[in-house]
Amino acid sequence: MSSVDLYNTLSRKTETFESIVPDRIGMYVCGPTVYGPPHLGHVRGPIVFDVLRRFFISKGYQIRFVRNITDVGHLVGDADEGEDKLQKQARLEKIEPMEVAQTYADSYNWVMDQMNVIRPSIEPRASGHIIEQIEMISAIIDRGLAYEVNGSVYFDVSAYSKIENYGELSGRVLDDLVAGAGNQSRDLEGQVEKRNAHDFALWKKASPEHIMQWSSPWGKGFPGWHIECSAMSVKYLGEEFDIHGGGMDLLFPHHECEIAQSKAAHNHAPAKYWVHHNMITINGQKMAKSLNNGIQVLQLFSGEHHLLTRGFGADVLRFFVLQAHYRSTLDFSEEALIASEKGLQRLYAAEKLLSGLKVSNSSSLEFSDLKVAIEAALSDDLNTPIAIAQLFELARRINLVNDGKESIDLVNLNMAKELFDHVFHEILGIKAAIEENSGVLDGVVELLIQLRAQAKTEKNYALSDQIRNELKSRGIELMDSKEGTNWKLS
């Protein structure tokens, strides 16, 4: 099994991946807080980690992939004070918080299915693991690294920092955090209960009107946002597992707090490798309500948004995400989607040509170099843009053979087919999209070809030309010959 290099945020360098247990990988990825419809910011992480998962599977690993659902404890503003995001949405919609959670968890998973993201091995919910969270909090208290005040429990960052490095993942320095916190009004920030402003909540006392609350050794309350991932990851992957994934926006404080909690409870960090993807911007700007540039995924599919003139398929969105390296910022625009759509059509068209290529006894082109280059790119910190560039080179060579400018033998023809099957479909995950879309497209185009033939028989040349021109304007070129009419994506 050839080696794979991954950038480890914890060590701030690219490392050769070695699983804790040979041939097995435990991977935990932070999932959504389900209080609204999935939006553009939700799609990059699942696609990136889906491709990483697929690549490891292709190399023979058995993977337990855990992605959680946050349905309690994530407060507005990502802080320790304020209203629970789900409870706020439930109040607005006048339904139960768990109805909100179910509705938007279903919506999220439907979108993931459309983008051909493999479902997780386990999809635990925070609300279903309250006991595990209470047990972990109790262990942290027993070690003297958390304290209870008025029914709430806080992690003691200062006490922890005497034995461990709080900030090792993010590079934050505790003295700077203390200095920054000192410039804020603790009363305004709701920090009165805390010994220090940088301490974070493990358990919060519930006010009487708070709907989601559970019994605990400290009274009625609910868990903090960070403790859920620590408790659920250890339950399903053990105290130490291979890969923890998520977005750069979760690096601090969420993942930093996860490390602190796990070290406080188990004396070591939870994950060996920390992998973070960068953010998606829109026309060079961060997504924000104030800028009115947020886009729901369903709006991307339908085109019903002021930044779009039409809708785009889920396969186009997936391909768009993979054309940038996961650690670089990805800027979204309709022009970028259109370019991705055209690129995807080029690959679809080249693959379609394979079935009709004339096979020679010898080949003037070799494809083994592309196979080696793709494997090297994906093994080098999952460099999907370089892998896709090799697929475009594959398409170029196929077109040269189709145009009669080069020859191909059976060995290289089979290798070209293998590259499409193995890389384009199995690893990059475009398989479902091409199967569904091409099947429907074939039937529709063949029907129009029959209607056009009938129009020509009836000497209705205006209709015949209209069908040809309308198809051409949509990227479908008809080719007439003595044997009949064929078509291709232009």
C-alpha positions as CSV (number, residue, x, y, z in Angstrom):
1,M,0.0,0.0,0.0
2,S,1.7,3.3,-1.2
3,S,2.0,6.1,1.3
4,V,-0.4,9.1,1.7
5,D,0.7,12.5,2.9
6,L,-1.7,14.7,4.8
7,Y,-1.3,18.2,6.3
8,N,-1.7,17.9,10.0
9,T,-3.0,21.2,11.6
10,L,-1.7,20.0,15.0
11,S,1.9,19.7,13.8
12,R,1.6,22.4,11.1
13,K,3.3,20.2,8.6
14,T,2.6,17.5,6.0
15,E,3.0,14.1,7.4
16,T,3.0,10.5,6.0
17,F,-0.2,9.0,7.2
18,E,0.0,5.9,9.4
19,S,-3.2,4.5,10.9
20,I,-3.2,3.5,14.6
21,V,-4.5,0.1,13.7
22,P,-3.1,-1.4,10.4
23,D,-5.5,-1.2,7.5
24,R,-8.3,0.5,9.6
25,I,-9.1,4.1,10.0
26,G,-11.3,5.9,12.5
27,M,-12.5,9.3,11.2
28,Y,-14.6,11.9,13.0
29,V,-16.0,14.9,11.1
30,C,-18.0,17.7,12.7
31,G,-21.5,17.7,11.2
32,P,-24.1,20.5,10.9
33,T,-26.1,22.3,13.6
34,V,-29.5,21.5,12.2
35,Y,-31.6,24.7,12.7
36,G,-32.0,25.8,9.0
37,P,-31.8,24.6,5.4
38,P,-28.3,23.6,4.2
39,H,-26.4,26.4,2.5
40,L,-23.3,26.8,0.4
41,G,-21.1,26.8,3.4
42,H,-22.2,23.3,4.3
43,V,-21.1,21.6,1.1
44,R,-17.3,21.8,1.0
45,G,-16.5,19.8,4.1
46,P,-18.7,16.8,3.3
47,I,-17.3,16.6,-0.3
48,V,-13.7,17.0,0.8
49,F,-13.9,14.3,3.5
50,D,-16.0,12.1,1.2
51,V,-13.2,12.1,-1.4
52,L,-10.6,11.5,1.4
53,R,-12.7,8.6,2.6
54,R,-13.1,7.2,-0.9
55,F,-9.4,7.5,-1.6
56,F,-8.5,5.6,1.5
57,I,-11.1,2.9,0.7
58,S,-9.5,2.6,-2.8
59,K,-6.2,1.9,-1.1
60,G,-7.6,-1.0,0.9
61,Y,-8.5,0.6,4.3
62,Q,-11.6,-0.2,6.2
63,I,-13.1,3.0,7.6
64,R,-15.5,3.9,10.4
65,F,-16.7,7.3,9.5
66,V,-18.5,9.3,12.2
67,R,-20.3,12.6,11.4
68,N,-22.4,14.1,14.2
69,I,-25.6,16.0,14.2
70,T,-25.7,19.0,16.7
71,D,-29.2,19.4,18.0
72,V,-28.6,20.9,21.4
73,G,-26.1,23.1,23.1
74,H,-25.0,25.3,20.2
75,L,-26.0,28.8,21.3
76,V,-26.5,31.8,19.1
77,G,-23.1,33.5,18.5
78,D,-21.2,30.3,19.3
79,A,-20.8,31.6,22.9
80,D,-21.6,30.3,26.4
81,E,-24.5,32.7,26.8
82,G,-27.6,33.3,24.7
83,E,-30.4,31.2,23.2
84,D,-30.0,27.8,21.8
85,K,-30.0,28.0,18.0
86,L,-32.6,25.2,17.6
87,Q,-34.8,26.5,20.4
88,K,-34.8,30.0,18.8
89,Q,-35.8,28.5,15.4
90,A,-38.5,26.4,17.1
91,R,-39.9,29.5,18.7
92,L,-40.0,31.2,15.3
93,E,-41.6,28.3,13.5
94,K,-43.9,27.5,16.6
95,I,-42.9,23.9,16.7
96,E,-40.9,21.6,19.0
97,P,-37.0,21.9,18.8
98,M,-36.8,18.2,17.9
99,E,-39.1,18.8,15.0
100,V,-36.7,21.5,13.8
101,A,-33.8,19.1,14.2
102,Q,-35.5,16.3,12.3
103,T,-36.7,18.6,9.5
104,Y,-33.3,20.1,8.8
105,A,-31.3,16.9,9.4
106,D,-33.4,15.2,6.8
107,S,-32.9,18.2,4.5
108,Y,-29.1,18.1,5.0
109,N,-28.9,14.4,4.3
110,W,-31.0,14.7,1.2
111,V,-28.6,17.4,-0.2
112,M,-25.6,15.1,0.7
113,D,-27.3,12.3,-1.2
114,Q,-27.8,14.5,-4.3
115,M,-24.1,15.3,-4.2
116,N,-23.2,11.6,-3.9
117,V,-21.7,12.0,-0.5
118,I,-21.5,8.5,1.1
119,R,-23.6,8.4,4.3
120,P,-21.6,8.2,7.5
121,S,-21.0,4.8,9.2
122,I,-22.5,6.3,12.3
123,E,-24.4,9.6,12.6
124,P,-24.9,10.3,16.4
125,R,-26.9,13.2,17.8
126,A,-25.8,15.3,20.7
127,S,-29.2,14.9,22.4
128,G,-28.9,11.2,22.3
129,H,-25.6,11.2,24.2
130,I,-26.3,13.2,27.3
131,I,-25.2,10.5,29.7
132,E,-21.8,10.1,27.9
133,Q,-21.3,13.9,28.1
134,I,-22.2,14.0,31.9
135,E,-19.8,11.2,32.5
136,M,-17.0,13.0,30.7
137,I,-17.7,16.2,32.5
138,S,-17.6,14.4,35.9
139,A,-14.2,12.9,35.0
140,I,-12.8,16.4,34.2
141,I,-14.1,17.7,37.5
142,D,-12.5,14.8,39.3
143,R,-9.2,15.8,37.9
144,G,-9.6,19.4,39.2
145,L,-9.8,20.9,35.7
146,A,-13.5,22.0,35.9
147,Y,-15.7,23.7,38.5
148,E,-19.4,24.0,39.2
149,V,-21.1,27.4,39.8
150,N,-24.8,27.8,40.4
151,G,-25.6,24.6,38.5
152,S,-23.3,25.3,35.5
153,V,-19.9,23.7,35.0
154,Y,-16.9,25.4,33.4
155,F,-13.6,24.1,32.1
156,D,-10.8,25.7,34.0
157,V,-8.4,26.8,31.2
158,S,-5.8,28.3,33.6
159,A,-5.6,25.2,35.7
160,Y,-5.3,23.1,32.5
161,S,-2.6,25.3,31.1
162,K,-0.4,24.5,34.1
163,I,-0.1,20.9,32.8
164,E,-0.9,21.2,29.1
165,N,-0.7,23.7,26.2
166,Y,-4.0,25.3,25.6
167,G,-3.7,26.7,22.1
168,E,-1.5,23.9,20.6
169,L,-3.9,23.4,17.7
170,S,-4.7,27.0,16.9
171,G,-1.5,28.6,17.9
172,R,-3.3,30.9,20.3
173,V,-1.4,32.0,23.4
174,L,-3.2,31.9,26.7
175,D,-1.6,35.2,27.9
176,D,-3.0,36.9,24.8
177,L,-6.4,35.4,25.4
178,V,-6.4,36.7,29.0
179,A,-5.3,40.1,27.9
180,G,-8.0,40.3,25.2
181,A,-10.7,39.1,27.7
182,G,-9.6,41.8,30.1
183,N,-10.6,44.5,27.7
184,Q,-14.3,43.3,27.7
185,S,-17.0,43.9,30.3
186,R,-17.5,40.6,32.0
187,D,-21.0,41.7,33.0
188,L,-22.0,42.4,29.4
189,E,-20.5,39.2,28.1
190,G,-22.3,37.1,30.7
191,Q,-19.0,36.0,32.2
192,V,-19.8,36.7,35.9
193,E,-19.9,33.0,36.9
194,K,-16.6,32.1,35.4
195,R,-13.3,32.3,37.2
196,N,-11.7,33.6,34.0
197,A,-13.4,34.9,30.9
198,H,-11.6,32.4,28.6
199,D,-13.1,29.4,30.5
200,F,-15.8,27.6,28.6
201,A,-19.0,25.9,29.5
202,L,-19.2,22.1,29.8
203,W,-22.7,22.2,31.2
204,K,-25.2,25.1,31.5
205,K,-28.0,25.5,34.1
206,A,-31.3,25.7,32.2
207,S,-33.6,28.7,32.9
208,P,-37.2,27.7,33.5
209,E,-38.3,28.7,30.0
210,H,-35.5,26.6,28.4
211,I,-37.2,23.7,26.6
212,M,-34.3,21.3,26.1
213,Q,-33.0,20.3,29.6
214,W,-31.9,17.2,31.3
215,S,-31.2,16.1,34.9
216,S,-27.5,16.0,35.9
217,P,-25.5,15.9,39.2
218,W,-25.5,19.7,39.0
219,G,-29.2,20.1,38.4
220,K,-31.4,20.6,35.4
221,G,-29.4,21.9,32.4
222,F,-27.9,21.1,29.0
223,P,-24.4,20.4,27.6
224,G,-22.0,22.9,26.2
225,W,-21.3,22.9,22.5
226,H,-17.7,21.5,22.6
227,I,-18.3,18.5,25.0
228,E,-20.6,16.7,22.6
229,C,-18.0,15.9,20.0
230,S,-15.5,14.8,22.6
231,A,-18.0,12.4,24.2
232,M,-19.4,11.0,20.9
233,S,-16.0,10.5,19.2
234,V,-14.7,8.5,22.2
235,K,-17.9,6.4,22.3
236,Y,-17.6,5.3,18.7
237,L,-13.9,5.6,17.8
238,G,-12.2,5.2,21.2
239,E,-10.1,7.5,23.2
240,E,-7.6,7.9,20.3
241,F,-8.5,7.7,16.7
242,D,-6.9,8.6,13.4
243,I,-8.4,11.6,11.7
244,H,-10.5,14.5,13.0
245,G,-11.9,16.7,10.2
246,G,-13.7,20.0,10.0
247,G,-13.7,23.5,8.7
248,M,-11.1,26.2,9.6
249,D,-13.9,28.1,11.3
250,L,-14.1,25.3,13.9
251,L,-10.3,25.2,14.7
252,F,-10.8,27.7,17.5
253,P,-12.5,27.5,19.9
254,H,-14.3,24.2,19.1
255,H,-11.5,21.9,18.2
256,E,-9.1,23.5,20.6
257,C,-11.6,22.8,23.4
258,E,-12.1,19.3,22.2
259,I,-8.4,18.6,22.6
260,A,-8.4,20.2,26.1
261,Q,-11.4,18.2,27.2
262,S,-10.0,14.9,26.0
263,K,-6.6,15.5,27.5
264,A,-8.3,16.4,30.8
265,A,-10.4,13.3,30.8
266,H,-8.1,10.7,29.1
267,N,-4.6,12.2,29.4
268,H,-4.1,12.4,25.6
269,A,-5.4,14.2,22.5
270,P,-8.4,12.4,20.7
271,A,-7.0,12.4,17.2
272,K,-3.6,11.7,15.6
273,Y,-4.3,13.9,12.5
274,W,-6.3,17.1,12.4
275,V,-7.5,18.0,8.9
276,H,-9.1,21.3,8.1
277,H,-10.6,22.6,4.9
278,N,-10.8,26.3,4.1
279,M,-13.9,28.4,3.6
280,I,-16.0,29.3,0.5
281,T,-16.3,33.0,-0.3
282,I,-18.9,34.6,-2.7
283,N,-17.5,36.9,-5.3
284,G,-14.5,37.5,-3.0
285,Q,-16.6,38.3,0.1
286,K,-17.3,36.2,3.2
287,M,-20.9,34.9,3.4
288,A,-22.9,37.1,5.8
289,K,-26.5,38.0,6.4
290,S,-25.5,41.7,6.3
291,L,-24.2,41.3,2.7
292,N,-27.3,39.4,1.6
293,N,-25.1,36.9,-0.2
294,G,-26.0,33.6,1.5
295,I,-27.2,30.9,-0.8
296,Q,-29.1,27.8,0.1
297,V,-28.2,24.6,-1.7
298,L,-31.7,24.2,-3.0
299,Q,-31.4,27.7,-4.5
300,L,-28.2,26.6,-6.3
301,F,-30.1,23.7,-7.8
302,S,-33.1,25.8,-8.8
303,G,-31.4,29.1,-9.7
304,E,-33.9,31.0,-7.6
305,H,-31.4,33.5,-6.1
306,H,-30.5,37.0,-7.1
307,L,-26.9,36.0,-7.7
308,L,-27.9,33.3,-10.2
309,T,-29.5,33.4,-13.6
310,R,-30.2,29.6,-13.6
311,G,-29.8,26.4,-11.6
312,F,-26.9,24.0,-11.6
313,G,-26.8,20.2,-11.0
314,A,-25.4,18.6,-7.9
315,D,-22.6,17.0,-9.9
316,V,-21.5,20.5,-11.1
317,L,-21.4,21.8,-7.5
318,R,-19.3,18.8,-6.4
319,F,-16.9,19.2,-9.4
320,F,-16.6,22.9,-8.6
321,V,-15.6,22.2,-5.0
322,L,-12.9,19.7,-6.1
323,Q,-11.3,22.0,-8.6
324,A,-9.6,23.9,-5.7
325,H,-7.3,22.4,-3.1
326,Y,-9.2,21.9,0.1
327,R,-6.8,24.1,2.2
328,S,-7.2,27.1,-0.2
329,T,-10.0,29.5,-0.2
330,L,-12.7,28.7,-2.8
331,D,-14.4,31.7,-4.3
332,F,-18.0,31.1,-5.6
333,S,-19.6,32.9,-8.5
334,E,-22.0,31.9,-11.2
335,E,-19.1,32.3,-13.7
336,A,-17.1,29.7,-11.7
337,L,-20.0,27.3,-11.8
338,I,-20.5,27.7,-15.5
339,A,-16.8,27.0,-16.0
340,S,-17.0,23.9,-13.9
341,E,-20.1,22.8,-15.8
342,K,-18.3,23.1,-19.1
343,G,-15.3,21.2,-17.7
344,L,-17.5,18.5,-16.5
345,Q,-19.2,18.2,-19.9
346,R,-15.7,17.9,-21.6
347,L,-15.0,14.9,-19.4
348,Y,-18.4,13.4,-19.9
349,A,-18.0,13.8,-23.7
350,A,-14.5,12.2,-23.7
351,E,-15.8,9.2,-21.7
352,K,-18.7,8.8,-24.1
353,L,-16.2,8.7,-27.0
354,L,-14.3,5.7,-25.5
355,S,-17.0,3.2,-26.5
356,G,-16.6,4.2,-30.2
357,L,-12.9,4.5,-30.6
358,K,-11.2,2.5,-33.3
359,V,-8.6,0.1,-31.7
360,S,-5.3,-0.3,-33.4
361,N,-2.6,-2.9,-33.0
362,S,-0.3,-0.3,-31.5
363,S,-0.7,2.9,-29.7
364,S,0.9,6.2,-30.4
365,L,-0.3,7.5,-27.0
366,E,0.4,6.1,-23.5
367,F,-1.9,6.6,-20.5
368,S,0.2,5.0,-17.7
369,D,1.8,8.4,-17.0
370,L,-1.6,9.8,-16.2
371,K,-2.3,7.0,-13.8
372,V,0.9,7.6,-12.0
373,A,0.4,11.4,-11.9
374,I,-3.1,11.1,-10.5
375,E,-2.1,8.7,-7.8
376,A,0.8,11.0,-6.8
377,A,-1.5,14.0,-6.7
378,L,-4.1,12.4,-4.5
379,S,-1.4,11.0,-2.2
380,D,0.1,14.5,-1.8
381,D,-2.4,16.0,0.6
382,L,-5.4,15.1,-1.5
383,N,-4.5,17.4,-4.4
384,T,-7.7,17.1,-6.4
385,P,-7.0,20.0,-8.8
386,I,-3.9,18.3,-10.1
387,A,-5.7,15.0,-10.4
388,I,-8.5,16.7,-12.3
389,A,-5.9,18.4,-14.6
390,Q,-4.7,14.9,-15.5
391,L,-8.3,13.9,-16.3
392,F,-8.5,16.8,-18.7
393,E,-5.2,15.7,-20.3
394,L,-6.8,12.2,-20.6
395,A,-9.8,13.8,-22.4
396,R,-7.5,15.7,-24.8
397,R,-5.7,12.5,-25.8
398,I,-9.0,10.7,-26.3
399,N,-10.2,13.5,-28.6
400,L,-6.9,13.2,-30.6
401,V,-7.6,9.5,-31.2
402,N,-11.2,10.2,-32.1
403,D,-10.1,12.8,-34.6
404,G,-7.7,10.3,-36.2
405,K,-4.6,12.2,-35.2
406,E,-3.4,9.5,-32.8
407,S,-3.9,5.7,-32.4
408,I,-4.8,3.6,-29.4
409,D,-4.4,-0.1,-28.6
410,L,-6.6,-2.2,-26.4
411,V,-4.3,-2.0,-23.4
412,N,-4.3,1.8,-23.3
413,L,-8.1,1.9,-24.1
414,N,-8.8,-0.2,-21.1
415,M,-6.5,2.0,-19.0
416,A,-8.4,5.1,-20.1
417,K,-11.7,3.4,-19.1
418,E,-10.1,2.4,-15.8
419,L,-9.1,6.0,-15.1
420,F,-12.6,7.2,-15.6
421,D,-14.1,4.4,-13.5
422,H,-11.6,4.5,-10.7
423,V,-10.7,8.2,-10.4
424,F,-13.6,10.2,-11.9
425,H,-16.4,8.0,-10.5
426,E,-15.1,6.0,-7.5
427,I,-12.7,8.5,-5.9
428,L,-14.0,11.9,-7.0
429,G,-17.5,10.6,-6.6
430,I,-19.1,11.8,-9.9
431,K,-20.5,8.3,-10.7
432,A,-24.1,8.7,-9.5
433,A,-24.5,12.0,-11.3
434,I,-23.3,10.7,-14.6
435,E,-25.4,7.6,-14.4
436,E,-28.6,9.4,-13.5
437,N,-28.1,12.4,-15.8
438,S,-26.8,10.6,-18.9
439,G,-29.6,8.0,-18.8
440,V,-32.3,10.7,-18.8
441,L,-30.4,12.8,-21.3
442,D,-29.9,9.9,-23.7
443,G,-33.6,9.2,-23.8
444,V,-34.6,12.9,-24.2
445,V,-32.1,13.5,-27.0
446,E,-33.1,10.3,-28.9
447,L,-36.7,11.3,-28.7
448,L,-35.9,14.7,-30.2
449,I,-33.8,13.0,-32.9
450,Q,-36.9,10.9,-33.8
451,L,-39.1,14.0,-33.9
452,R,-36.6,15.8,-36.1
453,A,-36.5,12.8,-38.5
454,Q,-40.3,12.8,-38.7
455,A,-40.3,16.5,-39.4
456,K,-37.8,16.0,-42.2
457,T,-39.9,13.2,-43.7
458,E,-42.9,15.6,-43.6
459,K,-40.6,18.3,-45.2
460,N,-41.1,20.5,-42.1
461,Y,-37.5,21.8,-42.4
462,A,-38.2,24.8,-40.2
463,L,-39.0,22.4,-37.2
464,S,-36.1,20.2,-38.1
465,D,-33.7,23.1,-38.0
466,Q,-35.3,24.5,-34.9
467,I,-34.7,21.2,-33.0
468,R,-31.0,21.1,-34.2
469,N,-30.4,24.8,-33.2
470,E,-32.1,24.5,-29.8
471,L,-30.1,21.4,-28.9
472,K,-26.9,23.1,-30.1
473,S,-27.6,26.2,-28.0
474,R,-27.8,23.8,-25.0
475,G,-24.4,22.1,-25.7
476,I,-25.7,19.1,-27.7
477,E,-24.4,18.7,-31.3
478,L,-26.2,16.5,-33.8
479,M,-24.2,14.7,-36.4
480,D,-26.0,13.4,-39.5
481,S,-24.6,10.6,-41.6
482,K,-25.8,7.9,-44.0
483,E,-26.2,5.5,-41.0
484,G,-28.4,8.0,-39.2
485,T,-28.0,10.8,-36.6
486,N,-25.7,10.6,-33.6
487,W,-25.0,13.3,-31.0
488,K,-22.3,14.5,-28.6
489,L,-21.9,17.1,-25.9
490,S,-20.2,20.0,-27.6
